[in-house]
Amino acid sequence: MVGKIRHIGKEDSKAKYSRYKRLVNSGIFRDKKTTQKVIDCKGDFISWTNKQAKEWMMARVKELNDDRDIDISCDCCTTTDENILDKVTNQNCFATEIIEIIRALSIENSIN
């Protein structure tokens, strides 16, 4: 069985039993903003050369495959809650892309 992974904004609460991970600690982004990837984390994941970022991603894959739920928080979206009418998400946010890569790697790892 595989856990769930979701994107939450900086004002959203994490789910009770989810592991809370912040994208700013991933090594994927320049400075403390999650809207500009560092050059060695662009393109296909297989071509990334940033060791810290790759290890962070693979740790999330392992958590997901170990049936753990994960809430990944960016620092650029205020909220991702669908119930809030004036939700504020950043068009340049990479959280959804990062989550899709983690899901794809999780599926690939479970097949191998």
N, CA, C and O atoms as CSV, one atom per row, in Angstrom:
chain,resi,resn,atom,element,x,y,z
A,1,MET,N,N,0.837,-1.182,0.000
A,1,MET,CA,C,0.000,0.000,0.000
A,1,MET,C,C,0.889,1.257,0.000
A,1,MET,O,O,1.988,1.249,0.555
A,2,VAL,N,N,0.408,2.310,-0.616
A,2,VAL,CA,C,1.174,3.540,-0.735
A,2,VAL,C,C,0.444,4.660,-0.005
A,2,VAL,O,O,-0.783,4.750,-0.048
A,3,GLY,N,N,1.217,5.515,0.668
A,3,GLY,CA,C,0.641,6.649,1.383
A,3,GLY,C,C,0.129,7.715,0.428
A,3,GLY,O,O,0.192,7.561,-0.792
A,4,LYS,N,N,-0.376,8.789,1.000
A,4,LYS,CA,C,-0.894,9.914,0.216
A,4,LYS,C,C,0.068,11.081,0.348
A,4,LYS,O,O,0.746,11.240,1.363
A,5,ILE,N,N,0.112,11.887,-0.692
A,5,ILE,CA,C,0.946,13.079,-0.671
A,5,ILE,C,C,0.111,14.241,-1.175
A,5,ILE,O,O,-0.626,14.107,-2.152
A,6,ARG,N,N,0.225,15.383,-0.508
A,6,ARG,CA,C,-0.543,16.555,-0.947
A,6,ARG,C,C,0.262,17.830,-0.728
A,6,ARG,O,O,1.178,17.880,0.092
A,7,HIS,N,N,-0.103,18.834,-1.471
A,7,HIS,CA,C,0.511,20.158,-1.401
A,7,HIS,C,C,-0.328,21.019,-0.467
A,7,HIS,O,O,-1.548,21.095,-0.613
A,8,ILE,N,N,0.327,21.668,0.493
A,8,ILE,CA,C,-0.379,22.606,1.360
A,8,ILE,C,C,0.337,23.953,1.320
A,8,ILE,O,O,1.550,24.028,1.126
A,9,GLY,N,N,-0.447,25.014,1.510
A,9,GLY,CA,C,0.106,26.360,1.547
A,9,GLY,C,C,0.621,26.696,2.939
A,9,GLY,O,O,0.441,25.928,3.885
A,10,LYS,N,N,1.266,27.855,3.053
A,10,LYS,CA,C,1.889,28.229,4.326
A,10,LYS,C,C,0.894,28.499,5.443
A,10,LYS,O,O,1.277,28.471,6.613
A,11,GLU,N,N,-0.370,28.759,5.125
A,11,GLU,CA,C,-1.372,28.964,6.170
A,11,GLU,C,C,-2.240,27.723,6.409
A,11,GLU,O,O,-3.096,27.728,7.294
A,12,ASP,N,N,-2.024,26.669,5.628
A,12,ASP,CA,C,-2.795,25.436,5.791
A,12,ASP,C,C,-2.217,24.595,6.924
A,12,ASP,O,O,-1.015,24.626,7.186
A,13,SER,N,N,-3.080,23.853,7.585
A,13,SER,CA,C,-2.626,22.938,8.631
A,13,SER,C,C,-2.309,21.587,8.002
A,13,SER,O,O,-2.942,21.168,7.033
A,14,LYS,N,N,-1.328,20.926,8.570
A,14,LYS,CA,C,-1.028,19.588,8.090
A,14,LYS,C,C,-2.084,18.635,8.631
A,14,LYS,O,O,-2.713,18.906,9.654
A,15,ALA,N,N,-2.273,17.526,7.943
A,15,ALA,CA,C,-3.206,16.505,8.410
A,15,ALA,C,C,-2.635,15.870,9.680
A,15,ALA,O,O,-1.421,15.841,9.879
A,16,LYS,N,N,-3.508,15.372,10.516
A,16,LYS,CA,C,-3.120,14.874,11.839
A,16,LYS,C,C,-1.989,13.844,11.790
A,16,LYS,O,O,-1.048,13.934,12.579
A,17,TYR,N,N,-2.060,12.884,10.895
A,17,TYR,CA,C,-1.067,11.815,10.873
A,17,TYR,C,C,-0.065,11.928,9.728
A,17,TYR,O,O,0.683,10.989,9.457
A,18,SER,N,N,-0.053,13.068,9.065
A,18,SER,CA,C,0.869,13.257,7.946
A,18,SER,C,C,2.232,13.733,8.425
A,18,SER,O,O,2.356,14.402,9.451
A,19,ARG,N,N,3.240,13.372,7.660
A,19,ARG,CA,C,4.581,13.900,7.886
A,19,ARG,C,C,4.635,15.257,7.182
A,19,ARG,O,O,4.190,15.384,6.042
A,20,TYR,N,N,5.174,16.258,7.852
A,20,TYR,CA,C,5.219,17.623,7.334
A,20,TYR,C,C,6.611,17.894,6.767
A,20,TYR,O,O,7.609,17.806,7.483
A,21,LYS,N,N,6.668,18.221,5.485
A,21,LYS,CA,C,7.934,18.513,4.829
A,21,LYS,C,C,7.835,19.849,4.116
A,21,LYS,O,O,6.838,20.143,3.458
A,22,ARG,N,N,8.884,20.657,4.255
A,22,ARG,CA,C,8.917,21.974,3.614
A,22,ARG,C,C,9.838,21.942,2.404
A,22,ARG,O,O,10.965,21.451,2.481
A,23,LEU,N,N,9.352,22.466,1.290
A,23,LEU,CA,C,10.149,22.495,0.066
A,23,LEU,C,C,11.415,23.330,0.200
A,23,LEU,O,O,12.403,23.064,-0.484
A,24,VAL,N,N,11.402,24.341,1.075
A,24,VAL,CA,C,12.598,25.176,1.223
A,24,VAL,C,C,13.771,24.379,1.787
A,24,VAL,O,O,14.919,24.808,1.667
A,25,ASN,N,N,13.501,23.228,2.399
A,25,ASN,CA,C,14.575,22.403,2.961
A,25,ASN,C,C,15.046,21.313,1.999
A,25,ASN,O,O,15.869,20.476,2.367
A,26,SER,N,N,14.532,21.318,0.778
A,26,SER,CA,C,14.795,20.233,-0.162
A,26,SER,C,C,16.100,20.368,-0.937
A,26,SER,O,O,16.606,19.374,-1.457
A,27,GLY,N,N,16.647,21.553,-1.025
A,27,GLY,CA,C,17.833,21.778,-1.841
A,27,GLY,C,C,17.512,22.023,-3.307
A,27,GLY,O,O,18.415,22.205,-4.124
A,28,ILE,N,N,16.231,22.029,-3.637
A,28,ILE,CA,C,15.802,22.185,-5.035
A,28,ILE,C,C,15.750,23.656,-5.455
A,28,ILE,O,O,15.858,23.972,-6.640
A,29,PHE,N,N,15.587,24.535,-4.495
A,29,PHE,CA,C,15.314,25.934,-4.822
A,29,PHE,C,C,16.427,26.882,-4.396
A,29,PHE,O,O,17.184,26.625,-3.460
A,30,ARG,N,N,16.490,27.986,-5.128
A,30,ARG,CA,C,17.444,29.045,-4.843
A,30,ARG,C,C,16.953,29.842,-3.631
A,30,ARG,O,O,15.770,30.173,-3.541
A,31,ASP,N,N,17.833,30.139,-2.728
A,31,ASP,CA,C,17.531,30.905,-1.518
A,31,ASP,C,C,16.403,30.237,-0.736
A,31,ASP,O,O,16.377,29.013,-0.608
A,32,LYS,N,N,15.490,31.018,-0.223
A,32,LYS,CA,C,14.371,30.478,0.563
A,32,LYS,C,C,13.050,30.638,-0.178
A,32,LYS,O,O,11.982,30.625,0.434
A,33,LYS,N,N,13.127,30.788,-1.488
A,33,LYS,CA,C,11.917,30.912,-2.298
A,33,LYS,C,C,11.688,29.607,-3.035
A,33,LYS,O,O,12.643,28.951,-3.453
A,34,THR,N,N,10.438,29.229,-3.197
A,34,THR,CA,C,10.132,27.982,-3.899
A,34,THR,C,C,9.603,28.256,-5.305
A,34,THR,O,O,8.840,27.461,-5.854
A,35,THR,N,N,10.010,29.376,-5.881
A,35,THR,CA,C,9.583,29.711,-7.238
A,35,THR,C,C,10.734,29.701,-8.236
A,35,THR,O,O,10.508,29.872,-9.434
A,36,GLN,N,N,11.971,29.504,-7.761
A,36,GLN,CA,C,13.126,29.453,-8.654
A,36,GLN,C,C,13.971,28.238,-8.330
A,36,GLN,O,O,14.621,28.176,-7.286
A,37,LYS,N,N,13.954,27.266,-9.240
A,37,LYS,CA,C,14.773,26.074,-9.050
A,37,LYS,C,C,16.245,26.401,-9.313
A,37,LYS,O,O,16.569,27.267,-10.126
A,38,VAL,N,N,17.118,25.696,-8.614
A,38,VAL,CA,C,18.536,25.828,-8.925
A,38,VAL,C,C,18.787,25.107,-10.250
A,38,VAL,O,O,18.032,24.215,-10.637
A,39,ILE,N,N,19.835,25.497,-10.922
A,39,ILE,CA,C,20.080,25.016,-12.282
A,39,ILE,C,C,20.241,23.497,-12.356
A,39,ILE,O,O,19.878,22.891,-13.364
A,40,ASP,N,N,20.780,22.872,-11.300
A,40,ASP,CA,C,21.017,21.428,-11.357
A,40,ASP,C,C,19.796,20.605,-10.946
A,40,ASP,O,O,19.909,19.404,-10.700
A,41,CYS,N,N,18.639,21.246,-10.873
A,41,CYS,CA,C,17.371,20.545,-10.590
A,41,CYS,C,C,16.338,20.830,-11.672
A,41,CYS,O,O,15.135,20.753,-11.421
A,42,LYS,N,N,16.790,21.148,-12.842
A,42,LYS,CA,C,15.877,21.402,-13.955
A,42,LYS,C,C,15.902,20.226,-14.910
A,42,LYS,O,O,16.880,19.479,-14.969
A,43,GLY,N,N,14.832,20.068,-15.649
A,43,GLY,CA,C,14.751,18.955,-16.597
A,43,GLY,C,C,14.256,17.690,-15.916
A,43,GLY,O,O,13.699,17.737,-14.819
A,44,ASP,N,N,14.466,16.556,-16.579
A,44,ASP,CA,C,14.042,15.273,-16.029
A,44,ASP,C,C,14.804,14.970,-14.745
A,44,ASP,O,O,15.974,15.330,-14.607
A,45,PHE,N,N,14.134,14.308,-13.807
A,45,PHE,CA,C,14.747,13.981,-12.525
A,45,PHE,C,C,16.044,13.194,-12.705
A,45,PHE,O,O,17.004,13.401,-11.963
A,46,ILE,N,N,16.072,12.318,-13.662
A,46,ILE,CA,C,17.254,11.480,-13.901
A,46,ILE,C,C,18.480,12.332,-14.222
A,46,ILE,O,O,19.608,11.906,-13.973
A,47,SER,N,N,18.274,13.532,-14.774
A,47,SER,CA,C,19.396,14.395,-15.148
A,47,SER,C,C,19.797,15.380,-14.047
A,47,SER,O,O,20.768,16.120,-14.207
A,48,TRP,N,N,19.066,15.393,-12.943
A,48,TRP,CA,C,19.429,16.281,-11.832
A,48,TRP,C,C,20.802,15.876,-11.307
A,48,TRP,O,O,21.096,14.686,-11.203
A,49,THR,N,N,21.633,16.841,-10.980
A,49,THR,CA,C,22.954,16.556,-10.424
A,49,THR,C,C,23.092,17.020,-8.978
A,49,THR,O,O,24.143,16.826,-8.369
A,50,ASN,N,N,22.067,17.619,-8.430
A,50,ASN,CA,C,22.087,18.115,-7.057
A,50,ASN,C,C,21.831,16.942,-6.100
A,50,ASN,O,O,20.700,16.474,-5.969
A,51,LYS,N,N,22.882,16.482,-5.442
A,51,LYS,CA,C,22.806,15.298,-4.580
A,51,LYS,C,C,21.803,15.494,-3.434
A,51,LYS,O,O,20.997,14.605,-3.161
A,52,GLN,N,N,21.850,16.651,-2.765
A,52,GLN,CA,C,20.936,16.913,-1.643
A,52,GLN,C,C,19.482,16.841,-2.100
A,52,GLN,O,O,18.645,16.240,-1.426
A,53,ALA,N,N,19.186,17.449,-3.233
A,53,ALA,CA,C,17.814,17.465,-3.747
A,53,ALA,C,C,17.353,16.060,-4.118
A,53,ALA,O,O,16.224,15.678,-3.813
A,54,LYS,N,N,18.216,15.290,-4.773
A,54,LYS,CA,C,17.853,13.923,-5.164
A,54,LYS,C,C,17.613,13.048,-3.930
A,54,LYS,O,O,16.678,12.248,-3.904
A,55,GLU,N,N,18.457,13.203,-2.915
A,55,GLU,CA,C,18.280,12.433,-1.683
A,55,GLU,C,C,16.979,12.817,-0.977
A,55,GLU,O,O,16.284,11.953,-0.441
A,56,TRP,N,N,16.649,14.112,-0.977
A,56,TRP,CA,C,15.404,14.581,-0.354
A,56,TRP,C,C,14.207,13.969,-1.076
A,56,TRP,O,O,13.261,13.504,-0.441
A,57,MET,N,N,14.256,13.972,-2.399
A,57,MET,CA,C,13.162,13.405,-3.193
A,57,MET,C,C,13.020,11.902,-2.933
A,57,MET,O,O,11.906,11.414,-2.745
A,58,MET,N,N,14.123,11.174,-2.922
A,58,MET,CA,C,14.068,9.727,-2.722
A,58,MET,C,C,13.621,9.377,-1.303
A,58,MET,O,O,13.007,8.331,-1.090
A,59,ALA,N,N,13.923,10.238,-0.334
A,59,ALA,CA,C,13.424,10.025,1.032
A,59,ALA,C,C,11.894,10.148,1.059
A,59,ALA,O,O,11.226,9.405,1.778
A,60,ARG,N,N,11.339,11.087,0.274
A,60,ARG,CA,C,9.872,11.212,0.198
A,60,ARG,C,C,9.276,9.986,-0.493
A,60,ARG,O,O,8.215,9.504,-0.093
A,61,VAL,N,N,9.945,9.482,-1.518
A,61,VAL,CA,C,9.483,8.277,-2.213
A,61,VAL,C,C,9.436,7.108,-1.228
A,61,VAL,O,O,8.465,6.353,-1.196
A,62,LYS,N,N,10.482,6.968,-0.434
A,62,LYS,CA,C,10.523,5.882,0.553
A,62,LYS,C,C,9.382,6.018,1.563
A,62,LYS,O,O,8.717,5.035,1.889
A,63,GLU,N,N,9.158,7.242,2.058
A,63,GLU,CA,C,8.058,7.466,3.004
A,63,GLU,C,C,6.725,7.085,2.373
A,63,GLU,O,O,5.901,6.429,3.010
A,64,LEU,N,N,6.512,7.484,1.145
A,64,LEU,CA,C,5.271,7.175,0.439
A,64,LEU,C,C,5.107,5.667,0.280
A,64,LEU,O,O,4.027,5.128,0.521
A,65,ASN,N,N,6.166,4.995,-0.121
A,65,ASN,CA,C,6.115,3.545,-0.304
A,65,ASN,C,C,5.998,2.794,1.018
A,65,ASN,O,O,5.561,1.643,1.044
A,66,ASP,N,N,6.384,3.438,2.109
A,66,ASP,CA,C,6.229,2.850,3.448
A,66,ASP,C,C,4.845,3.154,4.032
A,66,ASP,O,O,4.620,2.987,5.231
A,67,ASP,N,N,3.916,3.603,3.167
A,67,ASP,CA,C,2.530,3.889,3.538
A,67,ASP,C,C,2.391,5.063,4.508
A,67,ASP,O,O,1.492,5.085,5.348
A,68,ARG,N,N,3.279,6.023,4.383
A,68,ARG,CA,C,3.180,7.235,5.200
A,68,ARG,C,C,2.537,8.335,4.360
A,68,ARG,O,O,2.799,8.453,3.163
A,69,ASP,N,N,1.700,9.126,4.997
A,69,ASP,CA,C,1.110,10.284,4.337
A,69,ASP,C,C,2.060,11.471,4.502
A,69,ASP,O,O,2.700,11.624,5.542
A,70,ILE,N,N,2.142,12.297,3.478
A,70,ILE,CA,C,3.062,13.428,3.487
A,70,ILE,C,C,2.319,14.697,3.073
A,70,ILE,O,O,1.579,14.702,2.090
A,71,ASP,N,N,2.523,15.757,3.825
A,71,ASP,CA,C,2.053,17.093,3.454
A,71,ASP,C,C,3.281,17.912,3.111
A,71,ASP,O,O,4.142,18.140,3.961
A,72,ILE,N,N,3.361,18.353,1.866
A,72,ILE,CA,C,4.495,19.158,1.414
A,72,ILE,C,C,4.050,20.609,1.337
A,72,ILE,O,O,3.107,20.956,0.626
A,73,SER,N,N,4.750,21.439,2.081
A,73,SER,CA,C,4.418,22.851,2.151
A,73,SER,C,C,5.419,23.684,1.366
A,73,SER,O,O,6.633,23.529,1.497
A,74,CYS,N,N,4.869,24.573,0.548
A,74,CYS,CA,C,5.717,25.543,-0.132
A,74,CYS,C,C,5.637,26.842,0.675
A,74,CYS,O,O,4.809,26.957,1.578
A,75,ASP,N,N,6.461,27.785,0.367
A,75,ASP,CA,C,6.392,29.081,1.033
A,75,ASP,C,C,5.878,30.170,0.105
A,75,ASP,O,O,5.996,31.358,0.405
A,76,CYS,N,N,5.301,29.758,-1.034
A,76,CYS,CA,C,4.840,30.768,-1.991
A,76,CYS,C,C,3.319,30.815,-2.122
A,76,CYS,O,O,2.781,31.815,-2.598
A,77,CYS,N,N,2.617,29.765,-1.717
A,77,CYS,CA,C,1.151,29.748,-1.771
A,77,CYS,C,C,0.600,29.990,-0.365
A,77,CYS,O,O,1.086,29.412,0.607
A,78,THR,N,N,-0.393,30.827,-0.268
A,78,THR,CA,C,-0.994,31.088,1.033
A,78,THR,C,C,-1.809,29.890,1.479
A,78,THR,O,O,-1.669,29.424,2.610
A,79,THR,N,N,-2.668,29.385,0.589
A,79,THR,CA,C,-3.469,28.213,0.913
A,79,THR,C,C,-3.791,27.437,-0.363
A,79,THR,O,O,-3.846,28.006,-1.453
A,80,THR,N,N,-3.998,26.154,-0.210
A,80,THR,CA,C,-4.434,25.331,-1.336
A,80,THR,C,C,-5.795,24.726,-1.044
A,80,THR,O,O,-6.261,23.858,-1.782
A,81,ASP,N,N,-6.432,25.176,0.022
A,81,ASP,CA,C,-7.729,24.656,0.456
A,81,ASP,C,C,-8.801,25.015,-0.574
A,81,ASP,O,O,-9.061,26.189,-0.838
A,82,GLU,N,N,-9.414,23.984,-1.148
A,82,GLU,CA,C,-10.451,24.178,-2.172
A,82,GLU,C,C,-11.702,24.863,-1.623
A,82,GLU,O,O,-12.478,25.433,-2.390
A,83,ASN,N,N,-11.904,24.817,-0.322
A,83,ASN,CA,C,-13.105,25.391,0.289
A,83,ASN,C,C,-12.994,26.891,0.524
A,83,ASN,O,O,-13.985,27.533,0.871
A,84,ILE,N,N,-11.835,27.447,0.347
A,84,ILE,CA,C,-11.644,28.882,0.544
A,84,ILE,C,C,-11.818,29.564,-0.808
A,84,ILE,O,O,-11.072,29.305,-1.752
A,85,LEU,N,N,-12.806,30.432,-0.881
A,85,LEU,CA,C,-13.152,31.069,-2.148
A,85,LEU,C,C,-12.023,31.911,-2.722
A,85,LEU,O,O,-11.787,31.904,-3.930
A,86,ASP,N,N,-11.324,32.637,-1.850
A,86,ASP,CA,C,-10.264,33.507,-2.344
A,86,ASP,C,C,-8.889,32.901,-2.070
A,86,ASP,O,O,-7.962,33.591,-1.647
A,87,LYS,N,N,-8.776,31.584,-2.323
A,87,LYS,CA,C,-7.499,30.908,-2.083
A,87,LYS,C,C,-6.405,31.557,-2.913
A,87,LYS,O,O,-6.632,31.988,-4.044
A,88,VAL,N,N,-5.231,31.617,-2.339
A,88,VAL,CA,C,-4.132,32.290,-2.998
A,88,VAL,C,C,-3.033,31.269,-3.288
A,88,VAL,O,O,-2.332,30.807,-2.387
A,89,THR,N,N,-2.905,30.932,-4.569
A,89,THR,CA,C,-1.821,30.052,-4.980
A,89,THR,C,C,-0.940,30.809,-5.960
A,89,THR,O,O,-1.410,31.684,-6.686
A,90,ASN,N,N,0.308,30.473,-5.973
A,90,ASN,CA,C,1.278,31.132,-6.821
A,90,ASN,C,C,1.386,30.378,-8.141
A,90,ASN,O,O,1.595,29.165,-8.140
A,91,GLN,N,N,1.251,31.061,-9.243
A,91,GLN,CA,C,1.329,30.426,-10.563
A,91,GLN,C,C,2.701,29.838,-10.841
A,91,GLN,O,O,2.830,28.928,-11.660
A,92,ASN,N,N,3.728,30.345,-10.171
A,92,ASN,CA,C,5.093,29.876,-10.386
A,92,ASN,C,C,5.514,28.802,-9.385
A,92,ASN,O,O,6.694,28.459,-9.306
A,93,CYS,N,N,4.576,28.278,-8.632
A,93,CYS,CA,C,4.876,27.277,-7.610
A,93,CYS,C,C,5.226,25.933,-8.270
A,93,CYS,O,O,4.558,25.499,-9.209
A,94,PHE,N,N,6.264,25.297,-7.771
A,94,PHE,CA,C,6.714,24.008,-8.298
A,94,PHE,C,C,6.232,22.823,-7.477
A,94,PHE,O,O,6.575,21.684,-7.793
A,95,ALA,N,N,5.440,23.061,-6.423
A,95,ALA,CA,C,5.025,21.967,-5.534
A,95,ALA,C,C,4.298,20.852,-6.279
A,95,ALA,O,O,4.590,19.676,-6.059
A,96,THR,N,N,3.367,21.197,-7.146
A,96,THR,CA,C,2.627,20.169,-7.877
A,96,THR,C,C,3.565,19.347,-8.756
A,96,THR,O,O,3.437,18.125,-8.818
A,97,GLU,N,N,4.500,19.996,-9.429
A,97,GLU,CA,C,5.472,19.286,-10.260
A,97,GLU,C,C,6.327,18.338,-9.405
A,97,GLU,O,O,6.555,17.191,-9.787
A,98,ILE,N,N,6.791,18.816,-8.264
A,98,ILE,CA,C,7.624,18.002,-7.366
A,98,ILE,C,C,6.830,16.792,-6.875
A,98,ILE,O,O,7.353,15.678,-6.838
A,99,ILE,N,N,5.575,17.008,-6.499
A,99,ILE,CA,C,4.723,15.911,-6.019
A,99,ILE,C,C,4.501,14.884,-7.129
A,99,ILE,O,O,4.517,13.681,-6.865
A,100,GLU,N,N,4.296,15.334,-8.349
A,100,GLU,CA,C,4.115,14.403,-9.474
A,100,GLU,C,C,5.370,13.577,-9.720
A,100,GLU,O,O,5.276,12.389,-10.031
A,101,ILE,N,N,6.538,14.184,-9.587
A,101,ILE,CA,C,7.792,13.439,-9.737
A,101,ILE,C,C,7.903,12.385,-8.642
A,101,ILE,O,O,8.283,11.246,-8.911
A,102,ILE,N,N,7.574,12.763,-7.410
A,102,ILE,CA,C,7.638,11.818,-6.289
A,102,ILE,C,C,6.670,10.659,-6.525
A,102,ILE,O,O,7.026,9.502,-6.302
A,103,ARG,N,N,5.455,10.961,-6.972
A,103,ARG,CA,C,4.483,9.890,-7.264
A,103,ARG,C,C,4.994,8.955,-8.358
A,103,ARG,O,O,4.894,7.734,-8.231
A,104,ALA,N,N,5.535,9.520,-9.419
A,104,ALA,CA,C,6.050,8.721,-10.528
A,104,ALA,C,C,7.204,7.831,-10.064
A,104,ALA,O,O,7.274,6.660,-10.437
A,105,LEU,N,N,8.101,8.380,-9.258
A,105,LEU,CA,C,9.221,7.590,-8.740
A,105,LEU,C,C,8.733,6.491,-7.805
A,105,LEU,O,O,9.294,5.396,-7.771
A,106,SER,N,N,7.688,6.793,-7.052
A,106,SER,CA,C,7.112,5.810,-6.138
A,106,SER,C,C,6.551,4.619,-6.920
A,106,SER,O,O,6.773,3.464,-6.557
A,107,ILE,N,N,5.829,4.917,-7.987
A,107,ILE,CA,C,5.266,3.853,-8.834
A,107,ILE,C,C,6.400,3.058,-9.477
A,107,ILE,O,O,6.371,1.827,-9.500
A,108,GLU,N,N,7.395,3.770,-9.996
A,108,GLU,CA,C,8.530,3.100,-10.653
A,108,GLU,C,C,9.265,2.187,-9.665
A,108,GLU,O,O,9.638,1.067,-10.015
A,109,ASN,N,N,9.472,2.663,-8.439
A,109,ASN,CA,C,10.183,1.871,-7.430
A,109,ASN,C,C,9.376,0.662,-6.965
A,109,ASN,O,O,9.947,-0.369,-6.612
A,110,SER,N,N,8.051,0.787,-6.966
A,110,SER,CA,C,7.220,-0.344,-6.521
A,110,SER,C,C,7.152,-1.440,-7.579
A,110,SER,O,O,6.894,-2.601,-7.262
A,111,ILE,N,N,7.385,-1.066,-8.835
A,111,ILE,CA,C,7.372,-2.051,-9.924
A,111,ILE,C,C,8.688,-2.831,-9.936
A,111,ILE,O,O,8.700,-4.038,-10.177
A,112,ASN,N,N,9.800,-2.127,-9.673
A,112,ASN,CA,C,11.129,-2.764,-9.729
A,112,ASN,C,C,11.426,-3.600,-8.535
A,112,ASN,O,O,12.502,-4.192,-8.448
